[in-house]
Amino acid sequence: MEEEARRQKYEHQQQQEELSSKAYKLFSEGKTTMEVVIALNLRAPEIINMYREYLFNTYNSSTTSRSSTIMSLSILKRLALLECI
């Protein structure tokens, strides 16, 4: 019984990671949150959380070049807009 519960938890975690990866790929292709909601058939709050994580990770991985600074400002602006939702 305990082993079954662990297996189910593991499978659920794997599914979540797979969905996050698909969402990140779609975001990197320029898809909107609504397009990702439709493509993955998930609820908007889940996708918004994934988008927030995607933006945060993108911001943290940017370098200090001028183009990266402009991109970072754009990402921060999007993150601030998400906080209003």
URMOKA-V196048 format. One record per run of one state. SS is the DSSP state (@ for helix, = for strand, . for the rest). FROM is the first residue (numbers start at 1). TO is the last residue. If there is no record, write none. Layout:
# URMOKA-V196048
SS | FROM | TO
SS | FROM | TO
This chain:
# URMOKA-V196048
. | 1 | 1
@ | 2 | 28
. | 29 | 32
@ | 33 | 40
. | 41 | 43
@ | 44 | 61
. | 62 | 65
@ | 66 | 83
. | 84 | 85
